[in-house]
């Protein structure tokens, strides 16, 4: 999922944008690139290139990547990026949400296509260059996520900022060396995070005797389910209410609250699960939810080592 819940996101976008994106995605779901191209050409003739068009066009690249057509994915990605760069001559990246989604996807697809073809160093270079350019924009965490997917495993885990928190006071990662640690990045609007919570609750109980510690970083997003523009104090109270309602088995889990943590760990996808070994190194980096058996198998590896 993206930075906002689907319900809130759809409430903000225009019917025209919803139409072009849904048309393109619907056609691609049927593997019908020709129909998707027709929808894009029709929208372009009526509206010209917009942030919405770039975001919709980026789905062509994403679909080709999923189909492992890396040459085509790269071609679509580069065209989407060129369209985005032309828009950036006229406006900031984050003037609205659609252009950053399209540009972020384009860079992501190009890098993932390189990595899939064994060009991991080139992919990392593309992402690092993008981070230098867009490190102060909304796509930073997405770019960092892709850097981490290529190079995070086996590295020492970056320290977390713990100035603001809910639950028990977060220990430093340095103080937890000698024990396995699971970082559970979650968001108050994230349905997949709520579904993952019982799995993590169960696994924490099962591996408590072997020292497993769970920390649940989250961040402020500037809104709640009821308020589009929420103050930090109101959103913090809302997060605590969500925590008590949906994370009852994890109420004693330390919850550091910091956008910095999400940027450093590339947590543009929630949940993001990061497993650290006893030496404090990243043993698993996984954007997205994991089933009980899959996550248990990863913890078993760390415990065994």
Secondary structure, DSSP 8 states (H G I E B T S, - for coil): --SS-HHHHHHHS-HHHHHHHHHHHHHHHTT-HHHHHHHHHHHHHHH-S-HHHHHHHHHHHHHHHHTT-HHHHHHHHHHHHHHHHHHHTTS-GGGSHHHHHHHHHHHHHHHHHHHHTT-HHHHHHHHHHHHHHHTTSTTHHHHHHHHHHHHTTTSB------SSEESS----TGGGTTS-EEEEE--TT-HHHHHHHHHHHHHHHHTGGGT-EEE--B---S--SS-SS--HHHHHHHHHHHHHHH-GGGTTSBEEB-HHHHHHTT--SSSEEEEE-TTSBEEEEEES---HHHHHHHHHHHHH-
